[in-house]
Amino acid sequence: MAAGGEADEETADLLLHAASSAVQDVGHPAAVLPVLAALRPLGEKAPHRYVSLLAAASELEALDQGTAHYIYDALQQLKGRLLEAERRWPLVDAVAVYSNLLTKHPEHIEDRLADAVADMCRLYGEVRKRGDAAAPNGGPSAQRLLGAAAGAWVLAAALYRDVLAPLVRRHCGLGDLEKEAEAVRSALEEAAARPDELRKIAESDADFAEWAAAHSPAGDAGEVFEKLRAWFTYELARYKLNHALDEGGELDAGKLEEAAKEFEKAAKIREKPEHWGNYLAARGLALRARVLAAGSWGGLLERAKGFRELWRKAEEHREPTAEYLATATAILGGCLVYLAASGDRERAEDLVKELRRLLDYVREVSVVTRLMLRLFGVGEGARQGEVVDVFGPQLSPEFRPALSMLAGRLQRDQAHKECDELFNAQPPKAELCVDAVASAAVIE
């Protein structure tokens, strides 16, 4: 109602501030787009707050393509005004939006990845340019603190996918990613350990205080940096998990254990009722890392038993929020596969029937879990069409015609036609496309 009326800038600021907190508690991501669209008029009057709302919305898992595009397009329209304004903190939130789109929803902006990275780095450069000053006593300053927060979001994008790393390095001027990441984590840890100093900085710097208030109901900058520290530790741990290979390309038990310990650090910081979903996510990935490092089938089952215990914890503190439900789905999947692998097929079948709606909350988790269960004689697996719908968009374009062919959606001549269309834009990838289609024909 207020969005459709004549609200002044102050009212728009207050309404959007309230909406930013509320959007993170939605029960399903499909509810986000109507909210963003309804509040868009207020964003014209308070663009800094609307960007904060976009940042909150982009953090949610499993956004659909329409919502991801809306967030991206809205930010494109507002970034010029953000750069012209004197406020520094909305630039940090804008960097966070780009980072979230690149890491949580890359399949929806696949054709805009390079542009998104370039725009993110331009904003990051502006944050750094406005934040060169240090405190007189050598301690943290508002400028340096905002720069560290923006740097964490930038590095999260670089660490998330190998295809993004060179783009972020080039556009943001980064060096060795692991060294850069450790430096940022050190800065976040230092900030989180000095809450009294952060409070004084907020009292003397209105811009920094606004940023803290945008991310903490109490305006507690120490709390904000504690959350950032936990989140960035989690992102660094995920990077280490994804790169836990030895020189021969085999899983490295030592590197997997290192990743598991990093996830446990993140979980320990997040072990609070208000961060329960994040705690469960970190614990779940620590378990996954140790399962991968198991040296025997018996050892694997012993470690995987932890998924059953973690599912019990997830059930103890149920929350009707998108964040919790996405995390609970992943943990449920691990629990079901453990039950089937350990021989308790009947219990696995009962749980699938009882909790199928939750399992389907994240389609990728549902499909992978049902395929794994089928390997152990539980359920009917997943249809080829489901696999194509869920994972097709995540494949490189040159492999999609072959996948569609395997699923019976394309004939060989139709697949070749799609390869020909790809040839006009990217000739090297077209050759891979033709080879993939030929391989698919042999499998058929």
C-alpha positions in Angstrom: 0.0 0.0 0.0 2.8 2.4 0.9 4.7 1.5 -2.2 1.8 2.5 -4.3 1.3 5.8 -2.5 3.2 9.0 -2.2 5.9 8.1 0.4 8.6 10.6 1.1 12.3 9.6 1.2 12.3 9.1 5.0 9.3 6.8 4.9 10.7 4.9 1.9 13.9 4.5 3.8 12.1 3.0 6.9 9.8 0.7 4.9 12.7 -0.7 2.8 14.8 -1.2 5.9 12.0 -3.3 7.4 11.5 -5.3 4.2 15.2 -6.2 4.0 14.9 -8.1 7.3 11.6 -9.7 6.4 12.6 -11.0 3.0 15.2 -13.3 4.5 12.4 -15.0 6.5 10.2 -15.9 3.5 9.1 -19.5 3.4 9.7 -20.0 -0.4 11.9 -18.0 -2.8 9.0 -17.6 -5.2 7.6 -15.1 -2.8 10.5 -12.7 -3.3 9.8 -11.3 -6.7 6.4 -9.9 -6.0 7.9 -8.1 -2.9 10.8 -6.6 -4.9 8.4 -5.5 -7.7 5.9 -3.9 -5.2 8.6 -2.0 -3.4 10.4 -0.8 -6.6 8.8 2.7 -6.5 10.3 3.2 -3.0 13.7 2.3 -4.4 13.6 5.4 -6.6 13.3 7.5 -3.5 15.8 5.5 -1.4 18.1 3.6 -3.8 20.6 2.9 -1.0 17.9 1.0 1.0 16.6 -0.8 -2.1 20.1 -2.1 -2.9 20.2 -3.4 0.7 16.9 -5.2 0.0 18.4 -6.7 -3.2 21.4 -7.9 -1.2 19.1 -9.7 1.3 17.0 -11.2 -1.5 20.1 -12.4 -3.5 21.4 -14.3 -0.5 18.5 -16.8 -0.7 19.1 -20.2 -2.3 17.1 -21.5 -5.2 15.9 -18.3 -6.6 14.2 -18.8 -10.0 15.6 -17.2 -13.2 13.0 -14.4 -13.2 13.9 -13.2 -9.7 17.6 -13.4 -10.4 17.2 -11.4 -13.6 15.0 -8.8 -11.8 17.7 -8.3 -9.1 20.4 -8.0 -11.7 18.5 -5.5 -13.9 17.4 -3.4 -10.9 21.0 -3.1 -9.7 22.1 -2.1 -13.2 19.6 0.7 -13.2 20.6 1.9 -9.7 24.4 1.6 -9.7 24.9 4.9 -11.4 23.1 6.7 -8.7 25.0 4.8 -6.0 28.3 5.9 -7.6 27.2 9.5 -7.7 26.0 9.6 -4.0 28.4 10.3 -1.1 27.4 7.2 0.9 30.0 4.5 0.9 28.1 1.6 2.5 25.5 1.0 -0.3 28.4 0.3 -2.6 29.4 -2.6 -0.3 25.9 -4.0 -0.5 25.9 -3.6 -4.3 29.2 -5.6 -4.4 27.4 -8.3 -2.3 24.5 -8.5 -4.7 26.8 -9.2 -7.7 28.8 -11.7 -5.6 25.6 -13.5 -4.6 24.3 -13.7 -8.2 27.7 -15.0 -9.3 28.0 -17.7 -6.6 24.4 -18.7 -5.7 22.6 -18.2 -9.1 25.3 -18.3 -11.9 23.1 -20.5 -14.1 20.6 -17.6 -14.3 23.0 -15.0 -15.4 25.3 -17.2 -17.5 25.3 -14.8 -20.4 26.2 -11.9 -18.1 28.9 -13.4 -16.0 31.8 -11.3 -17.4 29.7 -8.0 -17.2 28.6 -8.8 -13.6 32.3 -9.4 -12.6 33.4 -6.2 -14.3 30.6 -4.1 -12.6 31.3 -5.7 -9.2 35.0 -4.9 -9.5 34.2 -1.3 -10.6 32.2 -0.8 -7.4 34.8 -2.6 -5.3 37.4 -0.2 -6.7 35.3 2.8 -5.7 34.9 1.4 -2.2 38.7 1.1 -1.9 39.3 4.5 -3.4 37.1 6.0 -0.8 38.6 3.9 1.9 42.4 4.5 1.8 42.5 6.3 5.1 43.6 4.5 8.3 42.8 5.4 11.9 45.5 7.7 13.4 46.4 5.0 16.0 46.9 2.3 13.3 43.6 0.6 14.4 40.6 0.0 12.2 38.9 2.9 10.5 35.4 3.0 8.9 36.9 3.2 5.5 39.2 0.2 6.0 36.4 -1.9 7.6 34.0 -1.3 4.7 36.8 -2.1 2.3 37.4 -5.4 4.1 33.7 -6.3 3.9 33.6 -5.5 0.1 36.8 -7.5 -0.4 35.3 -10.5 1.3 32.4 -10.5 -1.2 34.7 -10.1 -4.2 37.0 -13.0 -3.1 34.0 -15.2 -2.4 33.1 -14.9 -6.1 36.7 -15.7 -7.1 36.9 -18.7 -4.8 33.6 -20.1 -5.8 34.2 -21.2 -9.4 37.4 -21.7 -11.4 35.8 -20.0 -14.4 35.2 -16.8 -12.3 38.7 -16.7 -10.7 40.6 -15.3 -13.7 37.8 -12.8 -14.4 37.9 -11.5 -10.9 41.7 -11.4 -10.8 41.8 -9.3 -14.0 39.0 -6.9 -13.3 39.6 -6.4 -9.5 43.4 -6.5 -9.7 43.9 -9.4 -7.3 47.0 -11.6 -6.9 47.2 -15.1 -5.3 43.7 -15.9 -4.3 44.5 -17.9 -1.2 46.9 -15.3 0.1 44.3 -12.5 -0.6 41.6 -14.6 1.1 43.7 -15.2 4.2 44.5 -11.5 4.5 40.8 -10.6 4.3 39.9 -13.3 6.9 42.6 -11.8 9.2 41.1 -8.4 8.8 37.6 -9.7 9.5 38.8 -11.6 12.6 40.6 -8.5 13.9 37.5 -6.4 13.5 35.2 -9.0 15.1 37.6 -9.1 18.1 37.4 -5.3 18.7 33.6 -4.7 19.2 34.2 -1.7 21.5 36.3 0.1 18.9 33.8 -0.7 16.2 31.1 0.9 18.5 33.1 4.1 18.8 33.7 4.2 15.1 29.9 3.9 14.5 29.3 6.8 16.9 31.7 9.0 14.9 30.9 7.9 11.4 27.3 8.0 10.3 28.0 6.1 7.1 29.5 3.2 8.9 26.7 3.3 11.5 24.1 3.1 8.7 25.8 0.1 7.2 25.9 -1.7 10.6 22.2 -0.9 11.2 21.3 -2.3 7.8 22.8 -5.7 8.8 22.1 -5.8 12.5 18.7 -5.0 14.2 20.7 -3.5 17.1 23.2 -1.7 14.8 26.0 -3.8 16.3 29.0 -3.6 14.0 30.8 -6.3 16.1 27.9 -8.7 15.4 28.0 -7.9 11.7 31.7 -8.6 11.5 31.3 -11.8 13.5 28.7 -13.0 10.9 31.0 -11.9 8.1 33.9 -13.8 9.6 31.9 -17.0 10.0 30.5 -16.7 6.4 33.9 -16.0 4.9 35.5 -18.9 6.8 32.8 -21.1 5.3 33.5 -19.8 1.8 37.2 -20.4 2.2 36.5 -23.9 3.5 34.3 -24.7 0.5 37.1 -23.5 -1.8 39.5 -25.9 -0.1 37.0 -28.8 -0.3 36.6 -28.2 -4.1 40.4 -28.2 -4.5 41.3 -31.1 -2.2 43.2 -33.0 -4.9 46.8 -34.2 -5.0 49.1 -33.8 -8.0 47.7 -36.9 -9.7 44.1 -35.5 -9.5 43.0 -37.9 -6.7 41.3 -36.9 -3.5 43.8 -35.8 -0.9 42.8 -37.0 2.6 45.0 -34.3 4.3 43.4 -31.5 2.3 39.9 -32.9 2.9 40.6 -32.9 6.7 41.9 -29.3 6.5 38.6 -28.3 4.8 36.6 -30.2 7.4 38.4 -28.3 10.2 37.6 -25.0 8.4 33.9 -25.9 8.2 34.0 -26.8 11.9 35.4 -23.3 12.7 32.6 -21.7 10.8 30.0 -24.0 12.5 31.4 -23.1 16.0 30.9 -19.4 15.3 27.4 -20.0 14.0 26.2 -22.3 16.8 23.5 -20.0 17.9 19.7 -20.2 17.5 19.6 -17.2 15.2 22.2 -18.8 12.8 21.0 -22.4 13.1 20.6 -22.9 9.4 24.2 -21.7 8.7 25.5 -23.9 11.6 23.8 -27.0 10.1 25.2 -26.2 6.6 28.8 -25.9 7.9 28.5 -29.1 9.9 27.0 -30.9 6.9 29.9 -30.0 4.7 32.5 -30.9 7.4 30.9 -34.3 7.4 30.9 -34.6 3.7 34.6 -33.8 3.6 35.4 -36.5 6.1 33.2 -39.0 4.3 35.2 -38.3 1.1 38.4 -38.9 3.0 37.4 -42.3 4.3 39.9 -45.0 3.3 37.4 -48.0 3.4 33.7 -48.8 3.0 33.4 -49.4 6.7 35.2 -46.2 7.6 32.9 -44.3 5.1 29.7 -45.7 6.8 31.1 -44.9 10.2 31.7 -41.3 9.3 28.4 -41.0 7.3 26.5 -41.9 10.4 26.9 -38.3 11.4 24.3 -37.3 8.8 21.7 -39.2 10.8 22.7 -37.3 13.9 22.7 -34.0 12.1 19.3 -34.7 10.7 18.0 -35.2 14.3 19.5 -31.8 15.2 17.8 -30.2 12.2 14.5 -31.6 13.3 14.9 -30.2 16.8 14.9 -26.6 15.6 12.6 -26.4 12.5 12.1 -23.0 10.9 9.7 -22.1 8.1 12.4 -20.0 6.3 13.9 -20.5 2.8 17.4 -20.6 4.3 16.6 -23.3 6.8 14.6 -25.4 4.4 17.3 -25.4 1.8 19.9 -26.5 4.4 17.5 -29.1 5.9 17.0 -30.6 2.4 20.7 -31.2 1.9 21.1 -32.8 5.4 18.0 -35.0 4.8 19.6 -36.2 1.5 22.7 -37.2 3.3 20.8 -39.0 6.0 18.7 -40.9 3.4 21.7 -42.1 1.4 23.5 -43.2 4.6 20.4 -45.2 5.7 20.3 -46.9 2.3 24.0 -47.6 2.1 24.1 -49.0 5.6 21.3 -51.5 4.8 18.4 -49.8 6.5 16.4 -49.5 3.3 13.0 -49.8 4.9 13.7 -46.7 7.1 15.0 -44.8 4.1 11.9 -45.7 2.0 9.6 -44.6 4.9 11.4 -41.3 5.3 11.3 -40.5 1.5 7.5 -41.0 1.6 7.1 -39.0 4.7 9.4 -36.1 3.8 9.3 -36.1 0.0 7.9 -32.6 -0.1 10.9 -31.3 1.9 13.3 -33.3 -0.3 11.9 -31.7 -3.4 12.4 -28.2 -2.0 15.8 -28.1 -3.7 15.4 -29.9 -7.0 19.1 -30.6 -7.4 19.3 -32.3 -4.0 16.2 -34.3 -4.7 17.4 -35.7 -8.0 20.9 -36.5 -6.8 19.5 -38.2 -3.6 17.0 -40.3 -5.5 19.6 -41.4 -8.0 21.9 -42.4 -5.1 19.1 -44.2 -3.3 18.3 -46.2 -6.5 21.9 -47.5 -6.5 21.2 -49.0 -3.1 17.9 -50.5 -4.1 15.6 -47.8 -2.7 13.0 -46.0 -4.8 12.7 -45.5 -8.6 15.5 -43.0 -9.0 14.8 -39.9 -11.2 13.5 -39.6 -14.7 16.0 -38.5 -17.5 13.8 -35.5 -18.1 14.3 -34.4 -14.5 18.1 -34.7 -14.8 18.1 -32.6 -17.9 15.8 -29.9 -16.5 17.8 -29.6 -13.3 21.4 -30.0 -14.4 21.2 -29.0 -18.1 21.4 -25.3 -17.4 24.5 -25.9 -15.2 26.4 -27.6 -18.1 28.5 -25.7 -20.6 26.5 -25.0 -23.8 28.5 -27.4 -25.9 27.4 -30.4 -23.8 23.6 -29.6 -23.6 22.6 -31.0 -27.1 24.2 -34.3 -26.2 22.4 -34.4 -22.8 19.1 -33.6 -24.5 19.8 -36.3 -27.0 20.4 -38.9 -24.3 17.1 -37.9 -22.7 15.3 -38.4 -25.9 14.4 -34.8 -26.4 16.5 -34.3 -29.6 17.3 -36.5 -32.6 20.9 -36.6 -33.7 20.3 -34.2 -36.7 18.6 -31.8 -34.3 21.5 -32.0 -31.9 23.9 -31.3 -34.8 21.8 -28.3 -35.7 22.2 -26.8 -32.2 26.0 -27.4 -32.5 26.0 -25.5 -35.8 24.3 -22.6 -34.1 26.9 -22.6 -31.4 29.6 -22.7 -34.1 28.6 -19.2 -35.3 29.3 -17.8 -31.8 32.1 -20.0 -30.4 33.8 -22.3 -33.0 36.1 -24.2 -30.6 33.1 -25.1 -28.4 31.2 -26.3 -31.5 33.8 -28.9 -32.1 33.4 -30.2 -28.6 29.6 -30.2 -29.1 29.9 -32.4 -32.2 32.2 -34.8 -30.4 29.8 -35.0 -27.4 26.8 -35.7 -29.7 28.8 -38.5 -31.4 29.6 -40.0 -28.0 25.9 -39.8 -27.1 24.9 -41.6 -30.3 27.2 -44.5 -29.3 25.7 -44.7 -25.8 22.2 -44.7 -27.2 
